[in-house]
Amino acid sequence: MANPTTEITLAQLESFFSSCTLPATIQLGPGEKIVDVPKFLENHILLLKSNPALVVMIPHLDRLKKVYAILSGKNGNSTSPFCL
């Protein structure tokens, strides 16, 4: 089964995040905690818009996709309290 976030675009991510009630913090994985989610999203989206073709931006997009998967419930959780 394919990863549901593989084909999502930056514009789709930005639209999704703008429609959500964002948590203050979020745990992406072991040792990977975002302590200011709105600022994180703002900075990552701005960086990706400014430098879309740079290979060094791939981790930024991957982290946005992780946040999307958690907030949308596509990370294995059946529901999300933030974005329904």
For each residue, the residues with C-beta under 8 A, 3 or more apart:
1:
2: 6
3: 6
4: 8 69 74
5: 8 65 66 68 69 74
6: 2 3
7:
8: 4 5 12 13 65 68
9: 12 13
10: 13 14 45 48 49 52 61 64
11: 14 15
12: 8 9 15 16
13: 8 9 10 16 17 45 64 65 68
14: 10 11 17 18 45
15: 11 12 18 19
16: 12 13 19 20 68 71 72 83
17: 13 14 20 22 41 45 67 68 71
18: 14 15
19: 15 16 83
20: 16 17 71 82 83
21: 82 83
22: 17 37 38 41 71 82
23: 26 37 82
24: 35 36 37
25: 33 34 35 36 37
26: 23 33 34 37 67 70 71
27: 32 33 34
28: 32 33 34 63 66 67 70
29: 32 66
30:
31:
32: 27 28 29
33: 25 26 27 28
34: 25 26 27 28 37 40 67
35: 24 25
36: 24 25 39 40
37: 22 23 24 25 26 34 40 41 67
38: 22 41 42
39: 36 42 43
40: 34 36 37 43 44 63 67
41: 17 22 37 38 44 45 64 67
42: 38 39 45 46
43: 39 40 46 47
44: 40 41 47 48 60 61 63 64
45: 10 13 14 17 41 42 48 49 64
46: 42 43 49 50
47: 43 44 50 51 57 60
48: 10 44 45 51 52 57 60 61 64
49: 10 45 46 52
50: 46 47
51: 47 48 54 56 57
52: 10 48 49 57
53:
54: 51 57
55: 58
56: 51 59
57: 47 48 51 52 54 60 61
58: 55 61 62
59: 56 62 63
60: 44 47 48 57 63 64
61: 10 44 48 57 58 64 65
62: 58 59 65 66
63: 28 40 44 59 60 66 67
64: 10 13 41 44 45 48 60 61 67 68
65: 5 8 13 61 62 68 69
66: 5 28 29 62 63 69 70 75
67: 17 26 28 34 37 40 41 63 64 70 71
68: 5 8 13 16 17 64 65 71 72 74
69: 4 5 65 66 72 74 75
70: 26 28 66 67 75 77 80
71: 16 17 20 22 26 67 68 80 82 83
72: 16 68 69 80 83
73: 77 78 79 80 83
74: 4 5 68 69
75: 66 69 70
76:
77: 70 73 80
78: 73
79: 73 84
80: 70 71 72 73 77 83 84
81:
82: 20 21 22 23 71
83: 16 19 20 21 71 72 73 80
84: 79 80
